[in-house]
Amino acid sequence: MKAVGDPLSNLSRRPYLLRAMHEWMGDAGLTPHIIVDAGRTDVEVPNAYVKDGKIVLNVSLNATQRLQLLGREFAGTL
């Protein structure tokens, strides 16, 4: 049970796990990918590569520049 006022109660583990998996996959020689809902209004992707409303992006260190994995967002150049 979390104590009242516990600073960890609102802290999501998701961005930490995502960054750890991304680093582990790179270290293991695997290629991390993400699937993006291309139909969202806040998503800009090349339509030529969209299939069934989704696009698969290679987010390996070699395929990106200044990639930032933030909570529910990705920033950088893919």
C-alpha positions as CSV (number, residue, x, y, z in Angstrom):
1,M,0.0,0.0,0.0
2,K,1.3,3.4,-0.9
3,A,1.5,6.1,1.8
4,V,-0.4,9.3,1.3
5,G,1.8,11.9,-0.4
6,D,4.1,9.1,-1.7
7,P,6.0,10.8,-4.6
8,L,6.2,7.5,-6.5
9,S,2.4,7.1,-6.6
10,N,2.0,9.3,-9.7
11,L,5.3,8.2,-11.4
12,S,4.7,6.0,-14.4
13,R,7.1,3.1,-15.0
14,R,6.4,3.0,-18.7
15,P,9.1,5.4,-20.0
16,Y,11.7,3.7,-17.9
17,L,10.8,0.3,-19.1
18,L,10.6,1.5,-22.7
19,R,14.1,3.1,-22.6
20,A,15.5,-0.1,-20.9
21,M,14.0,-2.3,-23.6
22,H,15.2,0.0,-26.3
23,E,18.8,-0.1,-24.9
24,W,18.7,-3.9,-24.3
25,M,17.5,-4.6,-27.9
26,G,20.3,-2.5,-29.3
27,D,22.9,-4.2,-27.1
28,A,21.5,-7.6,-28.2
29,G,21.9,-6.7,-31.8
30,L,18.1,-6.6,-32.4
31,T,16.2,-3.8,-34.2
32,P,13.6,-2.1,-32.1
33,H,10.4,-1.0,-34.0
34,I,7.3,0.9,-33.0
35,I,3.9,0.8,-34.6
36,V,2.3,4.2,-35.0
37,D,-1.4,4.9,-35.6
38,A,-1.0,7.1,-38.7
39,G,-4.7,8.2,-38.5
40,R,-4.1,10.4,-35.5
41,T,-4.2,14.2,-36.2
42,D,-1.0,14.7,-34.2
43,V,1.1,12.2,-36.2
44,E,3.1,13.1,-39.3
45,V,4.5,10.2,-41.3
46,P,5.1,9.5,-45.0
47,N,1.7,8.2,-46.3
48,A,3.4,6.0,-48.9
49,Y,4.4,3.7,-46.1
50,V,1.1,3.6,-44.2
51,K,-0.7,0.2,-44.4
52,D,-4.1,-0.4,-42.8
53,G,-3.8,3.0,-41.0
54,K,-0.5,2.1,-39.3
55,I,3.2,2.6,-40.0
56,V,6.1,0.5,-38.6
57,L,9.1,2.6,-37.7
58,N,12.7,1.4,-37.0
59,V,13.8,3.2,-33.9
60,S,17.3,1.7,-33.6
61,L,20.2,4.1,-32.8
62,N,21.5,3.8,-36.3
63,A,18.1,4.8,-37.8
64,T,17.4,7.8,-35.6
65,Q,18.9,11.1,-34.5
66,R,18.4,12.6,-31.1
67,L,15.7,10.0,-30.2
68,Q,13.9,10.8,-27.0
69,L,11.6,8.2,-25.5
70,L,9.3,10.3,-23.3
71,G,6.3,8.8,-21.4
72,R,3.7,8.7,-24.2
73,E,5.7,10.6,-26.8
74,F,8.7,10.1,-29.1
75,A,10.8,12.9,-30.2
76,G,13.7,13.1,-32.6
77,T,14.4,12.5,-36.3
78,L,13.5,9.1,-37.7
